[in-house]
Amino acid sequence: MLMAGAFGSTSLIVFRPPPTLKQKAAHIVVGAAMALYVAPLVIEQWFAGSGIEMRRGAAFVIGLLGPLVAQIVIRAIERRGDGLADRLVDRVAGSEDKKS
C-alpha cells in the first residue's frame, strides 16, 4: 500500500509539479501516508472482500489524490480556522452569552 501511494503521488508530481524539491518530497510522503492510513478504511467500507489488485488500485488513487485533499483542507483551515475554532469552543464549553 505504501509504495502504491508513493507512486500515485509521484504521478501527480509529473503532471502538476510543485515549485521546490522540499514540496515534491512532501507530496510523496503525504500521498504514501494517506494510502497507508486511508486506503484500508476505504477498502473496508466500499470494497470489502475484494482482491489485492483492488487494494493496490485504491492505494494508488488515494496516493494520487491525497496531497490535493490535504492542500484543500489546509486552505480551508487557514481561511476559516478562527471561526471554526470559536464555534467548536462555544459548542464544547458553552458560549459567553449563555453564561451571563
N, C-alpha and C positions, 0 to 999 in steps of 0.2 A: 504494500500500500504506500509506503513511504517513497519508494522510487517512482511509482506511477504518478504520485502527486508532484514530485520534483520534476518529472518530465513534463507534466501538464503545465506547471508554472514556467518551465523553461520555454515551452512553445509559445506561451503568452509573451515572453520577453522577445522572441523572434519577431512577432507581429507588432507589438507596442513596447519598444524598448524604453526603460526608464533612463533618465539622463546620466546617472552616476553608477559606478561599479557597486557601491555600497547598497544602492536601491535595487540593483539587479540581484545581488545576493539575498537581500531581504525578501524579494519576491519569491525566490526559490525556497527559502526557509518557511515563509508563511504558507505557500502552496503545499509543501510537504507536510507541515503541521496540520493544516486544515484537512488534508487527505487522511492523515493518520488518526485524527480525532473525530472528524465529522463524517467521513465515509462510512464507518461502521454503523453509525446512527441512521444514516440514510438507507443503507442496505437493509438493516433490520426492520425499518419502518415500511419501506416500499418494495424491497426486492428480497424478502425472506425466502430462503430455500434456493436461491439462485447459485450458479456455479462461480468458479474462480474468475472466469472471464468477465462476468458482470461486476464482480467486486473490483477488479483491476480497472475496468472501464469507468466505474463510478469514481474511483480514486483519482483517475486521470482528469476527469471533468471537474471534480471538486478542486483538484490542484490547479487547474486552469482558471477557474472562476474565483478561487479563494482569495487571492490578492486583490481582485476587484471588489469583492464583497467587503474585505477589510478596509479598503480605502473609502468606500461609501459609508460604512459605519463610523469611521474616524471623522469624516467630514460632517456627518450628522451630529455627532457628539460635540465637535468644535463649534458648530453653528447654534445648536440648541442646548448645549450642555448645562448652562446655568439654569435655564427654565426647567429642564427635566430634573435636575438635581433638587431645585426648590420644591417642585411638586412631589418628588419622592420623599423628601424630608417632611413636608406637610402631611403626606399620607401616613407615614410611619409614626412621626412624633406628634402630629396634630398641628393645626395652623395656629398662629398667634391670635388671630381674630376669634377663634372659638374658645380660647382660654380666658379671654377678658370678660 
